Amino acid sequence: MAGYPQAKFRYTVEIDGLEAGGFSEVSGFDASIDVIEYREGDMVQTPLKLPGLKKYGNITLKYGVTDSRVLYDWLYAGVEGDVERKTLTITLLDATGSPSASWQVINAWPTKYTAPDFNATSSEVAIETIEIAHEGMTRVQ
């Protein structure tokens, strides 16, 4: 029998096995397969549907500004030279802090960085955003 669904607000993100810090939001990681419709000249029925390209959506990480520049430096290294591909692991934690589900994202590299918005009349945390492209994801737990 299946257990109870887990809350989505307790999770960790690791990059190449090292904890990447605290993130306020992780979104956009998905997978899809294009559908190719094929019809021969004498087919009068529904066309055949064949699997096409497999696509993975970019992952967006949002986090409060700290003195750590690890993610920014990873992006900047790609701007200055070769892109460094890494493995991301996103783990959902249960109420006791134990892993309950985990996804591994392969050949990930940053494609976009957004600095925080600034507003003197606001009392919100300054949030940085980094977008990560990748070549596949697997649920490992």
URJO-V785465 format. One record per backbone hydrogen bond with DSSP energy under -1.0 kcal/mol. NH is the residue of the N-H (numbers start at 1). CO is the residue of the C=O. E is the energy in kcal/mol with one decimal. If there is no record, write none. Layout:
BEGIN
NH;CO;E
NH;CO;E
END
This chain:
BEGIN
12;91;-2.2
14;89;-2.6
15;18;-2.9
16;87;-3.5
18;15;-1.7
20;13;-2.9
24;62;-1.9
25;62;-1.5
27;60;-2.3
32;55;-2.5
34;53;-2.9
36;50;-3.0
38;48;-2.7
43;40;-1.8
48;38;-2.3
50;36;-3.1
52;34;-2.8
55;32;-3.2
57;30;-1.8
59;132;-2.8
60;27;-3.1
61;130;-2.8
62;25;-2.6
63;128;-2.3
65;126;-2.5
73;69;-3.2
74;70;-1.8
75;71;-2.0
76;72;-2.9
77;73;-2.2
78;74;-1.1
79;75;-1.6
80;76;-2.3
81;77;-1.4
86;108;-2.7
88;105;-2.4
89;14;-2.5
90;103;-2.7
91;12;-2.3
92;101;-2.8
93;10;-2.9
94;98;-3.0
97;94;-1.8
100;92;-3.1
101;92;-1.3
103;90;-2.7
104;138;-3.2
105;88;-3.4
106;136;-2.5
108;86;-3.2
109;133;-2.3
111;131;-3.2
112;131;-1.3
114;129;-3.1
122;119;-1.5
128;63;-3.2
129;114;-2.3
130;61;-2.3
131;112;-2.9
132;59;-3.4
133;109;-2.7
135;106;-2.2
138;104;-2.3
140;102;-1.9
141;102;-1.4
END
